[in-house]
Every structure is written in structure tokens, then in C-alpha cells.
Amino acid sequence: MAGRSPAHGFCDDEQTRRLLRSRPPRQALAWAGACLGGPVTSARALRGGMSSAVHLVTARRPDGRRAQAVLRRYVRPDPDEPDPAAREARALRLAGAAAVPTPALLAVDPDGTQAGVPALLMSRLPGRVDWWPSDLDRWLERLAALLPRIHGTTLPPGETVPRFAPYRQENYRPPGWARYPRVWERAVEISRAPAPDLFATRHRAQPGRGSQMVALHPTA
């Protein structure tokens, strides 16, 4: 809409376009094709993110049928997250048990030996990125409604989830377009404060089950 700054993931500069939106290299497409059972015939960039290259790939199997999946490649190394593909794959497996819309994990190359960079292949969910909902309250309610299911998920035996750690920022000043900068400043204060002991709190609320009730944190 007029007067609005471009939404996150939709304001690519030339370097970002080349890195994230260009056709994946042959090695990555060959890996995806091998996982899907046939050569990849098309790859379309999916926008809306900035941390990895995401493409909808279509493969043609020997019987003529088409198979589609989402290929995510971690082309921007992050010292705060040295094993992004493995963590994402694990999060998808755990989130799949939470009874919320979750892509199914199809394959993962944790160290990039097959795809060229760490990568994973997952099913595609219907939908679109909507940064400017017409009904903001309803949009937020629908997001929040999923949280009890996620937080109430019981981990499989032997599984654990690392504690949440926020990403480091270049600066923590409110953006120039912020309408309520003090709200941003307060959010920063909260995010940089020591994290509450959510596991202990949940354990007291539900004795005997607290060690199993966790929040899942898939990567962005």
C-alpha cells in the first residue's frame, strides 16, 4: 500500500537477489531430484525471508507424475547458529507432533556434502505471506491460538529442546518508522533481560509433567 515501507523479505537489493532468489546450483537441484525420485524441471524462488534461499522445486518422476517440495538452503553462515539445517529438521519433526500446520520433513543434508550447503527438503503448505492483514486483531488471535498446542506438546522419550537464545542485533534502537518508539524500547529491555525459568514454572503448575512440556522454536 502507498506510504508503507516494503515488507521484510520483499525489499531485496541486488546482492540479496543473487544470493537468495537465483536458481539453485546444479548440485542442490540434483540432490533435491534424487530425494523426490526424478530430475528437477523447475525451481521458483519463494520470497518473504532473508536468512536462507527458499525455492519451490518440481521434479518429474519416471512414471510422468510431478512431485513438488520446498528446498531451503542455508547460504548465509551464521556464527550464532552453526548447524541450522539439523536444527530446522529437528524442529520440524517435533512440531509435526503438535497438531498444528507444519511442513513434513522429506530430507536433510546437515553439512552440505550433497547439496553444496546445509539444506533441507520439506513439503509445501498452502498459504501466502501477509505482513499487512486487513483485520490485525483476527490475524494475531489466529497466531496466538496455535501457541497452547505447541507449548503443550510432549517430547518423544530422550528428546530435549535447547533453551531459546535471541539473535544479536547490530543495534537496538527503534526503527525510524516506529509509531510508538517507547514500546520498541520496552520490548528490547524485556528481550535483553534474563530469560524466565519457564520450565520450572510449568513444572510447579503441572507436577510430574513439567519436564515434558516444552516450547518448540523452529528457526526463521
C-alpha positions in Angstrom: 0.0 0.0 0.0 1.0 3.6 -0.6 3.1 5.1 2.2 4.3 1.8 3.6 7.8 0.7 3.7 8.5 -2.6 1.8 7.7 -5.7 4.0 10.5 -7.8 5.4 11.7 -10.2 2.7 10.3 -8.1 -0.1 12.9 -5.3 -0.4 15.8 -7.2 -1.9 18.9 -5.4 -3.0 20.9 -6.8 -6.0 23.2 -8.9 -3.8 20.3 -10.4 -1.9 18.5 -11.2 -5.1 21.6 -13.0 -6.5 22.2 -14.9 -3.3 18.6 -15.9 -2.3 16.4 -15.7 -5.3 18.6 -17.0 -8.2 18.1 -20.6 -9.4 19.8 -23.0 -7.1 23.0 -24.6 -8.4 23.0 -27.9 -10.2 24.4 -29.8 -7.1 21.5 -28.7 -5.0 18.9 -29.5 -7.6 20.5 -32.9 -8.2 20.2 -33.7 -4.5 16.5 -32.5 -4.4 15.7 -34.5 -7.5 17.3 -37.7 -6.1 15.2 -37.2 -2.9 12.0 -36.7 -5.0 12.5 -39.5 -7.4 13.2 -37.6 -10.6 15.1 -34.7 -12.1 14.0 -31.2 -11.1 12.3 -29.4 -14.0 11.6 -26.0 -12.4 12.6 -24.0 -9.3 10.7 -20.9 -8.3 12.0 -18.6 -5.5 9.7 -18.1 -2.6 10.1 -14.7 -1.0 9.3 -13.4 2.5 12.6 -14.4 4.2 16.1 -13.2 4.4 18.1 -15.8 6.3 18.1 -18.6 3.6 17.4 -19.3 0.0 13.9 -21.0 -0.4 12.6 -22.4 -3.6 9.6 -24.4 -4.7 11.0 -27.2 -6.8 9.2 -29.5 -9.2 10.5 -32.9 -10.2 9.3 -35.3 -12.9 9.3 -39.0 -11.9 9.8 -41.8 -14.3 6.1 -42.6 -14.5 5.4 -39.0 -15.6 4.0 -37.8 -12.3 5.2 -34.5 -10.8 6.5 -34.1 -7.3 6.8 -30.7 -5.6 8.7 -29.7 -2.4 10.3 -26.7 -0.8 14.1 -26.6 -0.9 15.7 -24.5 1.8 19.4 -23.8 1.6 21.4 -22.0 4.3 23.6 -19.9 2.1 24.3 -17.3 4.8 26.6 -18.7 7.5 25.6 -17.6 11.0 28.1 -18.0 13.9 25.2 -17.9 16.3 23.7 -21.0 14.6 26.4 -23.3 13.3 24.0 -26.2 12.5 20.9 -24.6 11.0 19.7 -27.4 8.8 20.0 -30.0 11.5 18.1 -27.8 14.0 15.4 -27.0 11.5 14.9 -30.7 10.7 14.7 -31.5 14.4 12.2 -28.7 14.9 10.0 -29.8 12.0 9.9 -33.4 13.4 8.9 -32.1 16.9 6.4 -29.6 15.6 4.8 -32.3 13.5 3.5 -33.9 16.7 1.9 -30.6 17.9 -1.3 -30.9 15.7 -0.6 -27.6 14.0 0.0 -26.9 10.3 3.6 -28.0 9.8 5.6 -28.9 6.7 6.7 -32.5 6.6 10.4 -33.1 6.6 11.4 -35.0 3.4 15.2 -34.9 3.6 18.1 -33.1 5.2 21.7 -32.5 4.3 23.1 -31.2 7.6 26.6 -30.4 6.5 26.1 -29.7 2.8 28.1 -32.6 1.5 25.3 -33.4 -1.0 23.6 -30.1 -1.7 26.6 -27.9 -1.6 25.5 -26.0 1.5 23.4 -27.2 4.5 19.9 -27.8 3.2 16.6 -29.5 3.8 13.6 -30.5 1.7 10.1 -30.2 3.1 6.5 -30.4 1.9 4.7 -27.3 0.8 1.8 -25.8 2.8 -0.8 -23.7 1.2 -1.0 -20.0 2.0 0.9 -16.8 1.5 2.9 -14.2 3.4 0.7 -11.5 4.7 2.5 -8.7 6.5 -0.4 -6.2 6.2 -3.6 -8.1 7.3 -6.9 -6.3 6.9 -8.0 -7.5 10.3 -5.0 -7.3 12.6 -6.8 -8.4 15.7 -8.0 -11.6 14.0 -4.6 -12.2 12.5 -3.0 -12.0 15.9 -5.7 -14.2 17.5 -5.1 -16.9 14.9 -1.3 -16.8 15.6 -1.8 -16.9 19.3 -4.3 -19.8 19.1 -1.6 -22.1 18.0 0.7 -21.4 21.0 -1.1 -23.6 23.6 -0.9 -26.6 21.3 2.8 -26.0 20.7 3.6 -25.4 24.3 1.6 -28.4 25.3 3.5 -30.8 23.1 5.1 -33.8 24.8 8.5 -34.6 23.6 9.4 -38.1 22.5 11.4 -40.1 25.0 15.0 -38.9 25.1 14.4 -35.7 23.2 15.3 -32.3 24.5 15.0 -28.7 23.1 17.7 -26.1 23.7 16.7 -23.0 25.6 15.8 -20.1 23.4 18.6 -17.6 22.7 17.8 -14.3 20.9 19.7 -13.2 17.9 22.3 -10.5 18.3 21.4 -7.2 16.6 23.6 -4.5 15.0 21.8 -2.0 17.2 18.7 -2.0 19.4 17.4 1.5 18.6 13.7 1.7 17.5 13.4 2.0 13.7 12.7 5.4 12.3 9.2 4.4 11.1 8.1 3.2 14.5 4.9 4.9 15.6 5.4 4.0 19.3 9.2 4.0 19.9 8.8 3.6 23.6 7.0 0.3 23.1 10.0 -0.9 21.0 12.4 0.3 23.7 10.4 -1.6 26.4 10.4 -4.8 24.2 14.2 -4.5 23.8 14.5 -4.2 27.6 12.5 -7.3 28.1 14.3 -9.3 25.4 17.7 -8.5 26.8 16.8 -9.3 30.4 17.5 -12.7 31.9 15.1 -15.3 30.5 12.4 -16.6 32.9 12.7 -20.2 34.1 9.7 -21.3 32.1 10.4 -25.0 32.6 10.4 -24.6 36.4 7.2 -22.5 36.3 5.5 -25.1 34.2 6.7 -27.9 36.5 5.1 -26.3 39.5 1.9 -25.8 37.6 1.7 -29.4 36.5 3.7 -31.6 38.9 5.1 -34.7 37.2 4.8 -33.3 33.7 6.8 -30.2 33.7 9.9 -31.8 32.3 8.0 -32.9 29.3 6.1 -29.7 28.4 8.3 -27.5 26.2 8.1 -24.7 23.7 9.3 -25.5 20.3 11.4 -22.9 18.5 11.8 -23.6 14.7 14.4 -21.2 13.1 13.4 -18.3 10.9 
